[in-house]
Amino acid sequence: MEGVRTLSEPFISVIIPAFDRREFLEGAIASVLAQSFPRSDYEIVVIKNFAHPAVDARRGEPGTKLLWDESLAIGAMLARAIDACEGEIVCFLDDDDQFEPDKLTHIARLFREDPSRTFVHDAIAPMDRAGLPLPDWGRLRTQPTASYPVVSASERRARTSDFFRNGISVNLSAMSVRASLLRTVAAQLRQVGSSPDIFVFFAALANEGTLWIEARRLTRYRFHSSASHAEIDEGGWASEAQRLAREQPTVELVEEMTRGKPAETAGRGYVVEARFQFYLMVPGAPPPGWGQFAELLRAARVRRQAYLASRALWALAKRMAPKWTTRAYHRRSHARHSRAGAT
């Protein structure tokens, strides 16, 4: 039973999912094994869909579980890994990211000091494909300047701007969650085909328990273009369209689980943004209703993000000239993606 541990049970379970990408997996595992936190107090659960001799050689090591899974939906993959976890706390780590050596020590302290805490999001130290620091990451996304709790309903509403501007709703590797919460939403998680980080964040925001936003940079996030980072090739755009299509179940789940709750303000902002992006990026997608235009403008005001208002203007242009606007928006998005990837 969670909350009552034996001496042999870990306090933290680190889940490392890997799908069709071998290049960085050993580095991710090594960063977990290099933790200052006692090795007996955490386990590593690697779930992947490919053979990897160096990683597979760890099978049978104490505190290490290797799972094979060919699920096409990342949510189903994660749900299976959660089923195998023994820890009270689950830390996620994408196969291309890494933990700072003291991450688990800090995460354990944050959850132990507040038994009602269900979710922690730490800040990230960005790196490029080669693992070198990206010092100008701030121009791409700001991060919290101070740590803070999110406890009450009013705080859940008031912090909406911070959640989006500082990337609190994304980066699964920066998320640590109480296992009991994850198990309550396991059935919905299995339906998630893309953006599991967004689902996990909103599951925590919509449920009881306190959240903690940690300003300390405990996670090294690798910013690069790869099969799982939605490579965008001008002209085809197939991978991005597929990703957006896979994200639609996540959009619907977030809308459902935040409706009528203090998390609804943040949830509606994400939902309307995702639907406009789907419309603009996917040829033939149905246009948003006029009420959704008003909702998008409301989200732009609440979140203090002007690009959302710009997206509304692009959507209006697509209603009048769909082919030209789709091509122009694709070129613009491709250019922004390319500049970021070259950082």
C-alpha positions in Angstrom: 0.0 0.0 0.0 1.4 3.4 -0.9 2.6 5.4 2.0 3.7 2.3 4.0 7.1 1.2 2.7 9.3 -1.7 3.6 13.0 -1.4 3.9 13.4 -3.0 0.4 11.0 -0.7 -1.4 12.2 2.4 -3.2 10.8 5.8 -2.5 11.2 7.1 -6.1 10.7 5.3 -9.4 12.3 6.9 -12.5 10.6 6.0 -15.7 12.6 6.3 -18.9 10.5 5.7 -22.1 12.3 5.2 -25.4 10.6 4.8 -28.7 12.7 4.2 -31.9 15.6 6.3 -30.6 18.8 4.7 -29.2 21.3 7.5 -29.5 20.9 9.1 -26.1 19.4 6.3 -23.9 22.7 5.3 -22.2 23.4 8.9 -21.2 19.9 9.3 -19.7 20.4 6.1 -17.6 23.9 7.1 -16.6 22.6 10.5 -15.2 20.1 8.6 -13.0 22.8 6.2 -11.8 25.0 9.2 -10.9 22.5 10.6 -8.4 23.6 11.7 -4.9 20.4 10.1 -3.6 20.9 6.6 -2.0 20.7 4.0 -4.8 18.6 1.7 -2.5 15.9 4.4 -2.3 15.1 4.6 -6.0 14.5 2.3 -9.0 14.9 2.8 -12.7 12.2 1.6 -15.0 13.2 1.6 -18.7 10.5 0.9 -21.2 11.4 0.7 -24.9 10.5 -0.9 -28.2 13.9 -1.9 -29.4 16.9 -4.0 -28.4 19.9 -2.2 -27.0 22.8 -4.6 -26.0 24.4 -2.2 -23.5 21.1 -1.4 -21.8 19.7 -4.9 -22.0 22.9 -6.1 -20.2 21.5 -4.4 -17.1 18.6 -6.8 -16.9 18.5 -8.4 -13.4 20.4 -5.6 -11.8 18.9 -4.6 -8.4 16.7 -1.6 -8.7 16.5 -1.8 -12.5 13.5 -2.9 -14.6 13.6 -3.3 -18.3 10.3 -3.5 -20.2 9.6 -4.1 -23.8 6.5 -2.4 -25.3 5.4 -1.7 -28.8 2.4 0.5 -28.1 1.9 3.2 -30.6 0.4 5.5 -28.0 3.0 7.0 -25.6 0.3 7.1 -22.9 -0.2 3.3 -23.0 3.6 2.9 -22.8 3.8 5.1 -19.7 0.8 3.5 -18.0 2.4 0.1 -18.3 5.6 1.5 -16.8 3.6 3.1 -13.9 2.0 -0.3 -13.2 5.5 -1.7 -12.7 6.6 1.1 -10.3 7.1 0.4 -6.6 8.0 3.9 -5.6 5.7 6.5 -4.0 7.0 9.1 -6.3 7.4 8.8 -10.1 10.0 10.9 -11.9 9.8 10.9 -15.7 12.9 11.2 -17.9 12.7 11.3 -21.7 15.5 9.2 -23.2 17.3 12.2 -24.7 17.3 14.2 -21.4 19.4 13.9 -18.2 19.1 14.6 -14.5 21.4 16.8 -12.6 23.3 14.7 -9.9 21.3 16.1 -7.0 17.8 16.0 -8.6 16.4 13.0 -6.7 17.7 14.3 -3.4 15.8 17.6 -3.9 12.6 15.8 -5.2 12.5 13.5 -2.3 12.8 16.4 0.2 10.0 18.3 -1.6 7.6 15.4 -1.4 8.5 14.4 2.1 8.1 17.9 3.6 4.4 18.0 2.3 2.4 14.8 2.2 -0.3 16.6 0.3 2.1 17.5 -2.5 1.2 15.6 -5.7 3.3 17.3 -8.4 6.6 19.1 -8.7 8.0 20.8 -11.9 11.6 21.8 -11.8 13.4 24.2 -14.1 15.6 23.0 -16.9 19.2 23.5 -18.0 18.9 23.4 -21.9 21.6 21.7 -23.9 22.1 21.0 -27.6 22.3 17.7 -29.4 26.0 17.2 -28.3 25.1 17.9 -24.7 26.6 21.4 -24.6 24.7 24.2 -22.7 22.4 26.6 -24.5 22.9 29.8 -22.5 20.4 31.9 -24.5 17.5 29.6 -23.9 15.7 32.4 -22.2 14.8 34.0 -25.5 12.9 30.8 -26.4 11.2 30.3 -23.0 11.4 32.0 -19.7 11.6 30.1 -16.5 10.5 30.7 -12.9 12.7 33.2 -11.0 11.6 31.8 -7.6 10.0 28.6 -6.3 6.4 28.7 -5.2 3.5 26.4 -4.2 0.1 26.2 -5.9 -2.4 25.3 -3.2 -5.8 26.9 -3.4 -8.3 27.2 -6.2 -7.6 30.9 -6.6 -3.9 30.2 -7.0 -4.7 27.7 -9.7 -6.5 30.4 -11.6 -4.1 33.3 -10.8 -1.0 31.3 -11.9 -2.4 30.5 -15.4 0.0 33.0 -17.1 3.0 31.6 -15.2 2.1 28.0 -16.2 2.2 28.8 -19.9 4.9 31.5 -20.1 7.4 29.5 -18.0 6.7 26.1 -19.6 5.2 24.5 -16.4 2.7 22.5 -18.5 5.4 20.9 -20.7 8.7 19.0 -20.4 7.9 15.6 -19.0 11.5 15.1 -17.8 11.0 18.1 -15.4 7.8 16.5 -13.8 7.7 14.4 -10.7 4.3 13.1 -9.5 2.9 11.1 -6.6 2.2 7.6 -7.9 -1.3 7.5 -6.3 -2.4 10.4 -8.5 -1.1 8.7 -11.7 -2.9 5.6 -10.9 -6.2 7.4 -10.6 -5.9 8.7 -14.2 -4.3 5.6 -15.7 -7.3 4.7 -17.8 -7.3 8.2 -19.4 -3.5 8.2 -19.7 -3.7 5.1 -21.9 -5.6 7.1 -24.5 -2.9 9.7 -24.8 -1.1 9.5 -28.2 1.0 12.7 -27.9 1.8 15.4 -25.3 1.8 13.2 -22.2 3.5 16.0 -20.3 0.5 18.3 -20.9 -1.9 15.5 -19.7 0.1 14.8 -16.5 0.3 18.5 -15.7 -3.5 19.0 -16.1 -4.2 15.8 -14.2 -2.3 17.3 -11.3 -3.9 20.7 -11.6 -7.4 19.3 -11.8 -7.1 17.0 -8.8 -6.7 17.6 -5.1 -3.3 18.1 -3.7 -0.7 20.8 -3.8 1.8 21.6 -6.6 5.3 22.9 -6.3 7.1 24.9 -9.0 10.8 24.6 -8.4 13.1 27.3 -9.8 16.2 25.3 -9.3 17.5 23.7 -12.6 17.4 20.0 -11.9 16.9 18.6 -15.4 19.1 18.9 -18.5 16.8 19.2 -21.5 18.2 18.4 -24.9 16.8 20.8 -27.6 17.2 19.2 -31.0 15.3 17.9 -34.0 14.5 14.2 -34.1 11.7 11.7 -34.9 10.1 12.4 -31.5 10.5 16.2 -31.8 8.2 16.5 -34.7 10.6 17.2 -37.6 9.1 19.6 -40.0 10.0 19.4 -43.7 8.7 22.3 -45.7 6.3 21.0 -48.3 5.3 17.7 -46.7 4.6 18.5 -43.1 3.4 14.9 -42.6 5.1 14.4 -39.2 3.7 17.6 -37.7 0.2 16.8 -39.0 0.5 13.3 -37.5 1.6 14.7 -34.2 -1.2 17.1 -34.0 -3.7 14.4 -34.9 -2.3 12.2 -32.1 -2.6 15.1 -29.7 -6.4 15.4 -30.2 -7.3 12.8 -27.6 -5.1 14.7 -25.1 -7.0 17.9 -26.0 -10.3 16.2 -25.3 -9.1 14.6 -22.1 -7.8 17.9 -20.7 -11.1 19.6 -21.6 -13.1 16.9 -19.8 -11.0 16.7 -16.7 -10.7 20.4 -16.1 -14.3 21.4 -16.8 -16.0 23.0 -13.8 -12.8 22.9 -11.7 -10.3 25.6 -10.7 -8.0 24.3 -13.5 -10.6 25.2 -16.1 -9.1 28.6 -17.0 -5.8 27.0 -17.8 -7.4 24.0 -19.5 -9.6 26.1 -21.8 -6.6 28.1 -22.9 -4.6 25.0 -23.8 -7.6 23.4 -25.6 -8.4 26.4 -27.8 -4.8 27.0 -28.6 -4.3 23.4 -29.7 -7.5 23.5 -31.9 -6.4 26.6 -33.7 -2.9 25.1 -34.3 -4.5 22.0 -35.7 -6.7 24.1 -38.0 -3.7 26.2 -39.3 -1.2 23.3 -39.7 -3.4 20.6 -41.2 -4.9 21.1 -44.7 -8.6 20.5 -44.7 -9.1 20.7 -40.9 -12.5 22.2 -39.9 -12.4 25.9 -39.0 -12.9 26.9 -35.4 -16.3 28.5 -34.5 -16.6 32.2 -33.8 -17.0 31.5 -30.1 -13.5 29.9 -30.2 -12.1 33.0 -31.6 -13.3 34.9 -28.6 -11.9 32.2 -26.3 -8.5 32.4 -28.0 -8.4 36.2 -27.5 -9.4 35.6 -23.9 -6.6 33.2 -23.4 -4.1 35.7 -25.0 -5.2 38.2 -22.4 -5.2 35.9 -19.4 -1.8 34.4 -20.4 -0.3 37.7 -21.6 0.9 36.0 -24.8 0.3 38.1 -27.8 1.1 35.3 -30.3 -2.3 33.8 -29.5 -4.0 36.9 -30.9 -1.8 36.6 -34.0 -2.9 33.0 -34.4 -6.5 34.2 -34.5 -5.6 36.6 -37.3 -4.0 33.7 -39.2 -7.1 31.7 -38.8 -9.3 34.5 -40.1 -7.0 34.7 -43.2 -7.3 31.0 -43.7 -11.1 31.2 -43.8 -10.8 33.7 -46.7 -7.7 32.2 -48.6 -7.1 28.7 -47.2 -4.4 27.4 -49.6 -2.3 30.6 -49.6 -2.6 31.0 -45.8 -1.8 27.3 -45.1 1.4 27.6 -47.2 2.4 30.9 -45.6 1.8 29.7 -42.1 3.8 26.5 -42.8 6.7 28.6 -44.1 6.6 30.8 -41.1 6.5 28.0 -38.6 9.2 26.1 -40.5 11.5 29.2 -40.3 10.9 29.6 -36.5 11.5 25.9 -36.0 14.7 26.0 -38.0 16.1 29.0 -36.1 15.4 27.4 -32.8 16.9 24.1 -33.8 20.1 25.9 -34.9 20.5 27.4 -31.5 
